[in-house]
Amino acid sequence: MRALPRCVARIVLGLLVFRAAQAAEPFPPTLLDQARTVRERALSDDVGYELLRSLTTEVGPRSAGSPGDARAVAWALAHLRALGFKNVRAESVTVSHWIRGEARAEITAPWPQPLLPVALGGSGATPPGGIEAEVVPITSLAELAAAPAGAVSGKIVFFTQRMQKTHDVAGYGTAVAVRGGGALESSRLGALAVVIRSIGTDGNRLAHTGAMRIADSVRTIPALALSNPDADLLENELASGQPVRLRLRNTSVWGDSAHSANVIAEVPGGARAGEVVLLGAHLDSWDLGTGAHDDGAGVAIVTAAARLIAEMRPGPARTVRVVLYANEEHGGQGSRSYVRRHGAEVGRHVMAMESDLGAFPVLGVASRVPLDRLPVVRAMASVLAPLGAQFLGNEAGGGSDVGPLGELGVPLLDVRTDAAPYFELHHTANDTFDKIDPALLRQNVAAFATLACLAAQYPGDFGRVVKPKAR
Ligand SMILES: [Zn+2]
């Protein structure tokens, strides 16, 4: 008979533990149900895919300051209004404006062969007749810095380092330093021009463009990217041990700074309308393709996700704000302008998310929240489990457009996608609409919409956490 009280005690204890666990659940079951409904609706919704078809067809290339950039702003305003968003507006941003010309490259010795280069964004021009000089192979900026005095003076520096294929952005992050700083550092040392092995992992003969830094005090020299096959060819000629010479011609120029805009749209919140969940992507693109994955996909993903939030009943407690940033690719002025203009309300931004890694398979979600909020984001991530997404830790970076909000304390969520296929076509003429898989685009929309729903409805707050400054 003494077993009965112990059995009852166990049941009571079990009930208490169960109640405590329930109390610790960050989301009431009704909100989790709502998020699941949003997720499932996204998986059968092609608003994003059709938006992307429209953007790539009716606007196409839209590098900062170009006529395509202006058309993209008008396109975004019209489409966001047509989709029923509120407070749709363009907030003007002054952007840098570089104009691509014609780029040519050929090996003239020892074995003459034509190459298919593209200029890096920001490249200087050659004299009209071009330049011809001996090639000096250099693997990295560190090797350049350690080169003997005069080693590259009057020469063409060839940065040979190959980008490693990775499923996260580590391969890109390591390789891209040469694209950003190679021309500037080589110019300081008297080089005539640089060519770089493309920051990309594919074997297509299409080179990858991208931004390079310039400085007022340093001559802006021509800087061209070569495809991996062309870089291989140049290395094979160098392997002969004979002097290798290149002839380059490039006619790009810097224009005056130009007008562009961040385009903003909202789904107004209810009880907590003053608090903002920000979904960002960049509206500009490089000019070689139609910016389908970079970052038309992001534009489509965040817009379609917010559209699903607008259809929820009950509606979101917090305001969901879509920000389509100006000139992410070549100056980041849109991101800086947003922080300047909205500085007074940064404290009311409760979560920021950015889509700028294409519409590839969703691998998981990473956060940057105070440690005591980790159970909240784990609960959010668990709703993404049917998409195959895992929780990937608390080191979210936010991307280049919303990252600066993270540096001001705004919590971040990253939807991490497979970066390996992205960096095969990133910044090339191959970044076109046919490369978009509608099912993967829907999967990305589902991830953003689900997380945005839960961030907008979470009954608690996410706190503040300062992301270390990007270097
Ligand atoms: Zn991008």
Boltz pocket constraint, residues with backbone or C-beta under 6 A from the ligand:
constraints:
  - pocket:
      binder: B
      contacts: [[A, 282], [A, 294], [A, 295], [A, 328], [A, 356]]
      max_distance: 6.0
